[in-house]
Amino acid sequence: MYRKDWIEKWAKYVPDRVAIKEYEPERSATYLELNWQANFYAHYFTSLKSLKKGDRIMVLAEHCIEYVSLFSMSQKTGLILVPVNYRLAASEVDYLIKDSEPSFLIAERKFESIVNQLSANIETIWLEDLPKEQLNEFPAAELEEDDAVFIIYTSGSTGFPKGAIYTHKMLLWNSLNTSQSLELVQTDHTINCMPPFHTGGWNVLLTPMLHRGASVGLMKKFDADKVLELMESEKSSLFMGVPTILKMMAESEMFDKVTLESVRYFIVGGEALPLEVINMWHNKGVKIRQGYGLTEVGPNITSLHQNDAERKSGSIGVTNFYVDYAILDDDNQPVQQGEIGEFCLKGPMVTPGYWRNEEATKKTIIDDFFHTGDLVRQDEEGFLYVVDRKKLMFISGAENVYPAEVERVLLENDAVDEVAVVGVPDEKWGEVGKAFVKVKKGFVFNENMLSTYCNSRLAKFKVPKYFVRIDEIPKNGSGKIDRQSLK
């Protein structure tokens, strides 16, 4: 039996503490109010809608108090939430409905056009029409630790999306890892602007903060000026963002108007943050903690302490407290220190697999190790560095080329604002690199100059054959480069 009703516990300990605050429009919910709302949702779906443990509810909505109450309901009932990316086309949502077979779709009315185009036969409950009643108590279900709380779909850049099963056990141990490494306390506050269809929108800071009895402000969309303004007025102590977000905040007009004196540090993940941006924040007095994670594991797996941010720039740090790992070659054998291998993870924060996809599960989880597909190396002090995605690596003239390595070099050029490198077919070499470059304001795009610059810093086979100017590097919902669309 597994009873871990976090919100119910905090409703008893600190009933009047604000758990969640929204800003569009401004409203809030204390732990007691959140618990009472979740209790009624639990009653509504299990008693009035006859759902039972393991049934799925799909949600098509931006982050809000009701969404967090539904999460609490899942802890109470064993019902599984299936967050959906509201940027998807209706046909893509149809695929997710077919795959996860939810009993209901809860949708915000702002996404009515998507719902109206669905071909799937599913009953829709509008988020705005969910009952407003509250219930003082609800008899929590008896759950197993491996029961799912979420099914979170991956981006599907290599094919159809896969539903990662996120369990109550993963939720607990991710929170313990996070609290241990980030030293979370009840008085902490953060602003969350990550979307709810991504694990970052739930499990980087939101659920660990709720587990700790802390406070979270929810933004429906990222706005650099607004985030800085809110962090100043709310006296936020922590913030999580991807590199693009931190870069935009540093370039915001509000950057010089706020002190952020209450901030202990920022957490950044997804990709390495350029040293230039790290220095901008450090000069302002805000420390940076680089981290690493993925939907299927954690997601809080490694952390680079803020005191090492400059000394170990580009590193993802070391693994968190309850994480086992190995760096393996293609024969599943450990590599030597300093050599490149696949980052493989084991521990209680690893998914049991993909929803109804045994083949993908067996390919990914081998001998209890989750194979991330990320290639890493470890330095003599034990610090880890992501070299590239194994699947993004391309072979040019029998040589392995890692786009991330080429991108890091190009980002050191004064003219380059952002860059993405992909492998493209080539008759002579099999594949060659193609660099999509966003140029900084005031600089001129010069293909020959960039090629010469790379030739002076990289082996010839690593230098992109093509350089293309692009106004914006496309990003997916989690802020990472959308390499599939570039290809």
C-alpha positions in Angstrom: 0.0 0.0 0.0 1.3 3.5 -0.9 -0.4 6.5 0.7 1.4 9.7 0.0 -1.2 12.4 -0.3 1.2 15.4 -0.1 -1.4 18.2 -0.3 -3.6 16.6 2.4 -0.6 16.5 4.7 0.3 20.1 4.2 -3.4 21.1 4.5 -3.1 19.9 8.1 0.4 21.3 8.9 0.1 24.8 7.2 -3.5 25.2 6.1 -3.3 28.9 5.4 0.0 28.9 3.5 -0.4 29.8 -0.2 0.5 26.8 -2.3 -0.3 28.1 -5.8 -0.7 31.6 -7.1 -1.8 32.6 -10.6 -1.2 35.9 -12.2 -3.5 35.8 -15.3 -5.9 36.6 -13.7 -4.5 37.0 -10.2 -5.8 34.4 -7.8 -4.4 31.9 -5.3 -5.1 28.7 -3.3 -3.8 27.8 0.1 -2.9 24.2 0.9 -6.2 23.8 2.6 -8.2 25.1 -0.4 -6.1 23.1 -2.8 -6.8 19.9 -0.8 -10.5 20.6 -0.5 -10.8 21.1 -4.3 -8.8 18.0 -5.0 -11.0 16.0 -2.6 -14.1 17.0 -4.6 -12.4 16.2 -7.9 -11.6 12.8 -6.5 -15.2 12.3 -5.4 -16.5 13.7 -8.7 -14.5 11.3 -11.0 -14.6 8.2 -8.9 -18.2 8.3 -7.5 -20.0 10.4 -10.0 -18.1 9.4 -13.2 -17.3 5.9 -12.0 -13.6 5.9 -12.8 -11.2 3.6 -11.0 -7.5 3.4 -10.3 -5.5 3.2 -13.5 -8.1 5.0 -15.7 -6.8 7.9 -17.7 -7.9 11.5 -17.9 -6.4 13.6 -20.7 -5.9 17.3 -20.1 -5.5 20.0 -22.8 -4.9 23.2 -20.8 -2.4 25.7 -19.6 -1.0 25.6 -16.1 -3.6 26.7 -13.5 -4.8 26.0 -10.0 -7.3 23.5 -11.3 -4.6 21.5 -13.1 -2.6 21.3 -9.8 -5.7 20.2 -8.0 -6.1 17.4 -10.6 -2.5 16.3 -9.8 -3.4 16.1 -6.1 -6.5 14.1 -7.1 -4.3 11.6 -8.9 -2.3 11.1 -5.7 -5.5 10.4 -3.9 -7.2 8.1 -6.4 -4.6 6.5 -8.7 -6.3 8.0 -11.7 -3.6 8.9 -14.4 -3.3 12.3 -15.9 -2.2 12.6 -19.5 -1.0 16.1 -20.2 -1.3 17.1 -23.8 0.7 19.7 -25.8 -1.8 22.4 -26.8 0.4 23.4 -29.7 -0.3 20.1 -31.5 -2.6 19.7 -34.4 -5.9 17.9 -33.9 -4.7 14.8 -35.8 -1.7 14.6 -33.4 -4.0 14.8 -30.4 -6.1 12.1 -32.0 -3.1 9.8 -32.0 -2.5 10.4 -28.3 -6.1 9.6 -27.5 -6.0 6.4 -29.5 -2.7 5.4 -27.7 -3.7 6.3 -24.1 -7.5 5.6 -24.3 -8.5 8.2 -21.8 -12.0 8.1 -20.3 -12.4 11.9 -20.5 -10.7 14.9 -22.1 -10.6 18.0 -19.9 -9.9 21.0 -22.1 -9.8 24.8 -21.7 -12.2 26.6 -23.9 -9.4 28.5 -25.5 -8.5 25.3 -27.3 -12.0 24.6 -28.5 -10.9 24.8 -32.1 -8.6 21.7 -31.5 -11.4 19.8 -29.7 -13.8 20.5 -32.5 -11.5 19.0 -35.1 -10.9 15.8 -33.2 -12.1 12.6 -34.9 -11.8 10.6 -31.7 -15.0 9.7 -29.9 -14.3 11.1 -26.4 -16.4 13.0 -23.9 -15.0 16.4 -23.2 -15.3 18.3 -19.9 -14.5 22.0 -20.2 -12.0 23.0 -17.5 -14.1 26.1 -16.8 -17.1 23.9 -16.1 -15.5 21.6 -13.6 -17.5 21.7 -10.3 -16.4 24.5 -7.9 -17.5 22.6 -4.8 -15.1 21.6 -2.1 -14.9 18.5 0.1 -13.3 18.4 3.5 -12.3 14.7 3.4 -11.8 11.9 0.8 -10.8 8.3 1.7 -7.5 8.0 -0.3 -7.2 4.8 -2.4 -4.6 2.1 -1.7 -1.9 2.5 -4.3 1.2 0.7 -5.3 4.4 2.8 -5.7 4.7 1.7 -9.3 1.2 2.9 -10.2 1.3 5.8 -12.7 0.5 9.4 -11.8 1.2 10.7 -15.3 1.7 9.5 -18.8 4.0 12.1 -20.4 4.5 11.9 -24.1 7.9 12.5 -25.6 8.3 14.9 -28.5 8.4 12.1 -31.1 11.3 13.6 -33.0 12.4 10.1 -34.1 8.9 8.8 -34.9 5.5 8.5 -33.2 5.4 9.9 -29.7 6.0 7.5 -26.8 4.2 7.8 -23.5 6.6 7.7 -20.6 5.0 6.2 -17.5 5.6 8.4 -14.6 4.9 6.7 -11.3 4.3 7.7 -7.7 7.7 6.2 -6.8 9.4 8.3 -9.4 7.6 11.4 -8.1 8.8 10.7 -4.5 12.4 10.0 -5.3 12.7 12.8 -7.8 11.5 15.1 -5.1 14.0 13.7 -2.6 16.9 14.1 -5.1 15.8 17.7 -5.8 15.3 18.7 -2.2 18.7 17.2 -1.3 20.7 18.9 -4.1 18.9 22.2 -4.1 18.4 22.4 -0.4 14.7 23.2 -0.6 12.9 24.6 2.4 9.3 25.5 3.2 9.9 29.2 2.8 11.1 28.8 -0.8 9.2 30.4 -3.7 9.5 30.0 -7.4 7.9 31.3 -10.6 7.0 28.4 -12.9 6.6 29.3 -16.6 7.3 25.8 -18.0 4.4 24.2 -19.8 2.4 21.4 -18.1 2.7 19.0 -21.1 6.4 18.8 -20.4 8.0 17.0 -17.3 9.8 20.3 -16.6 6.5 22.0 -16.0 5.7 19.5 -13.2 8.8 17.7 -11.9 11.8 20.1 -12.0 10.4 22.4 -9.3 6.6 22.3 -9.0 6.1 18.9 -7.5 9.2 19.0 -5.3 8.1 22.4 -4.0 4.6 21.0 -3.2 6.2 18.0 -1.5 8.3 20.5 0.6 5.3 22.7 1.5 6.7 25.6 -0.4 5.0 28.1 -2.7 4.8 28.3 -6.5 3.6 31.1 -8.8 2.2 29.9 -12.1 2.6 31.8 -15.4 0.7 30.5 -18.4 3.3 31.8 -20.9 6.8 32.9 -20.6 7.4 36.7 -20.7 10.9 37.8 -19.8 9.9 41.2 -18.4 7.0 39.8 -16.4 9.1 37.0 -15.0 11.7 39.4 -13.7 9.1 41.7 -12.3 7.3 38.9 -10.5 10.5 37.4 -9.1 11.3 40.8 -7.6 7.9 41.5 -6.1 7.3 37.9 -4.9 10.9 37.6 -3.5 11.5 34.3 -5.3 14.4 32.2 -4.1 14.7 29.8 -7.1 13.9 29.8 -10.8 14.2 27.1 -13.5 14.6 27.8 -17.2 16.1 26.5 -20.4 19.0 28.5 -21.9 16.8 30.4 -24.3 14.7 31.7 -21.4 17.7 32.8 -19.3 19.2 34.5 -22.4 16.0 36.4 -23.1 15.7 37.5 -19.5 19.3 38.8 -19.5 18.5 40.8 -22.6 15.2 42.1 -21.1 14.7 45.8 -20.3 13.8 44.8 -16.8 17.2 43.1 -16.2 18.8 46.3 -14.9 15.7 47.4 -13.0 15.5 44.5 -10.6 17.9 43.4 -7.9 16.8 39.8 -7.4 18.4 39.9 -3.9 16.2 37.0 -2.6 17.4 34.6 -5.4 19.7 31.8 -4.2 20.3 30.5 -7.8 18.8 29.7 -11.1 18.6 26.1 -12.4 19.2 25.6 -16.1 18.7 22.5 -18.1 18.0 21.2 -21.6 21.3 22.3 -23.2 24.5 23.9 -21.9 24.3 27.6 -21.1 27.0 29.7 -22.9 29.6 31.1 -20.5 28.8 34.6 -21.8 25.3 34.3 -20.4 26.5 32.7 -17.1 28.8 35.6 -16.6 25.9 38.1 -17.2 23.9 36.5 -14.4 26.9 36.1 -12.1 27.8 39.8 -12.5 24.3 40.5 -11.4 24.8 38.4 -8.3 22.6 35.5 -9.5 24.4 32.1 -9.4 23.7 29.4 -12.0 23.2 25.7 -11.5 23.5 23.6 -14.6 21.5 20.4 -14.5 20.5 17.4 -16.6 17.4 15.3 -16.8 14.9 13.7 -19.1 11.2 12.8 -19.2 11.7 9.1 -18.5 14.2 9.5 -15.6 13.9 11.9 -12.7 14.0 14.5 -14.4 16.4 15.9 -11.8 19.5 13.7 -12.4 22.6 15.8 -12.1 23.5 19.2 -10.7 26.5 21.5 -11.1 27.0 23.5 -7.9 26.8 27.2 -8.5 30.4 27.6 -7.2 31.6 25.5 -10.1 29.5 27.2 -12.8 32.4 29.1 -14.4 35.3 26.7 -13.5 33.4 23.8 -15.0 31.4 25.7 -17.7 29.7 23.2 -20.1 29.5 20.5 -17.4 26.2 19.0 -16.1 27.9 18.4 -12.8 27.6 15.2 -10.8 24.7 12.9 -10.3 22.2 13.6 -7.5 22.1 11.6 -4.2 19.9 8.6 -5.2 21.2 8.1 -8.7 23.3 5.2 -10.0 24.9 5.5 -13.4 27.3 3.9 -15.9 29.0 5.2 -19.0 28.9 2.4 -21.5 30.2 1.6 -25.0 28.2 0.0 -27.9 28.9 -3.4 -26.3 27.4 -2.3 -23.0 30.9 -2.2 -21.4 32.2 0.6 -19.2 34.5 3.1 -21.0 37.7 4.4 -19.5 37.7 7.7 -17.6 37.7 10.6 -20.2 36.3 8.4 -23.0 32.9 9.1 -24.6 30.1 6.6 -23.9 26.4 6.5 -23.4 25.0 7.8 -20.2 23.0 5.0 -18.6 20.9 5.5 -15.4 19.5 3.3 -12.6 17.5 4.0 -9.5 14.0 4.5 -8.1 13.4 7.5 -10.3 13.6 5.5 -13.5 10.4 4.9 -15.5 9.1 1.3 -15.6 8.7 1.8 -19.3 6.6 3.2 -22.1 2.8 3.0 -22.2 1.8 -0.1 -24.1 5.1 -0.2 -25.9 7.0 -3.2 -24.8 9.4 -3.1 -27.8 10.5 0.5 -27.0 10.8 -0.4 -23.3 13.1 -3.4 -24.0 15.3 -1.4 -26.3 15.8 1.4 -23.7 15.9 -0.5 -20.4 18.7 -3.1 -20.4 19.9 -4.9 -17.3 18.0 -2.3 -15.2 19.9 0.6 -16.8 17.9 3.2 -18.7 19.9 4.0 -21.9 19.5 7.8 -22.3 20.9 8.1 -25.8 23.1 10.9 -24.6 26.9 10.6 -25.1 28.9 11.9 -22.1 32.5 11.9 -20.8 33.7 12.3 -17.3 36.7 14.3 -16.3 39.4 13.5 -13.7 37.3 15.2 -11.0 34.2 13.2 -11.8 32.3 16.0 -13.5 30.1 15.0 -16.4 29.9 16.6 -19.8 27.2 15.9 -22.5 29.0 15.5 -25.8 25.9 15.0 -27.9 22.8 12.9 -28.5 23.7 9.5 -29.8 21.0 9.7 -32.4 22.1 13.2 -33.5 25.6 12.1 -34.2 26.3 11.7 -37.9 29.2 10.0 -39.7 31.1 12.0 -42.3 33.8 10.1 -44.2 33.8 7.3 -41.5 34.4 9.9 -38.8 31.8 10.6 -36.0 30.7 14.2 -35.8 28.8 15.5 -32.7 26.8 18.6 -33.6 27.0 20.0 -30.1 30.8 20.2 -30.3 30.5 22.2 -33.6 27.8 24.4 -32.1 29.9 25.3 -29.1 32.7 26.4 -31.3 30.4 28.6 -33.5 28.8 30.2 -30.4 32.2 31.5 -29.5 32.2 33.6 -32.6 31.2 37.2 -31.9 28.7 37.3 -34.8 26.8 34.2 -33.8 23.7 34.6 -31.6 22.3 31.0 -31.9 23.2 28.0 -34.0 22.0 24.5 -34.8 24.0 21.9 -36.8 22.4 18.9 -38.4 23.8 16.1 -40.7 22.6 16.1 -44.3 23.3 13.6 -47.1 26.4 14.0 -49.2 27.5 11.9 -52.2 31.2 11.9 -51.4 31.2 11.8 -47.6 27.9 10.1 -46.8 26.9 13.0 -44.5 28.1 16.5 -43.9 27.2 19.2 -41.5 24.7 22.0 -42.2 24.8 25.0 -39.8 21.7 27.2 -39.3 23.0 30.5 -37.9 21.1 33.3 -36.3 23.4 36.4 -36.5 23.6 39.0 -33.7 22.3 42.5 -34.4 25.0 44.7 -36.0 26.9 41.8 -37.6 26.9 40.6 -41.2 26.4 37.0 -42.1 29.5 35.7 -43.9 29.7 32.1 -44.8 33.4 32.1 -45.7 34.3 33.8 -42.5 32.4 31.2 -40.4 34.0 28.3 -42.4 37.4 29.8 -41.9 36.7 30.3 -38.2 35.6 26.6 -37.8 38.6 25.3 -39.8 41.0 27.1 -37.3 39.3 25.4 -34.4 38.0 22.0 -35.6 39.1 19.0 -37.5 38.3 19.4 -41.1 35.7 16.6 -41.1 33.8 18.4 -38.4 33.5 21.8 -40.2 30.0 22.2 -41.7 29.9 22.2 -45.5 26.9 24.5 -45.5 26.1 27.7 -43.5 22.6 29.1 -43.7 21.3 32.3 -42.2 18.1 32.0 -40.3 16.0 34.6 -38.4 15.0 32.3 -35.6 16.2 28.8 -34.6 13.0 26.7 -34.2 12.3 25.4 -30.7 9.9 22.7 -29.4 7.5 23.1 -26.5 10.3 22.6 -23.9 12.5 25.2 -25.5 15.0 22.8 -27.0 16.1 23.1 -30.7 13.7 21.4 -33.0 16.2 19.7 -35.2 13.7 17.5 -37.0 12.0 20.6 -38.5 15.5 21.9 -39.5 16.2 18.6 -41.3 
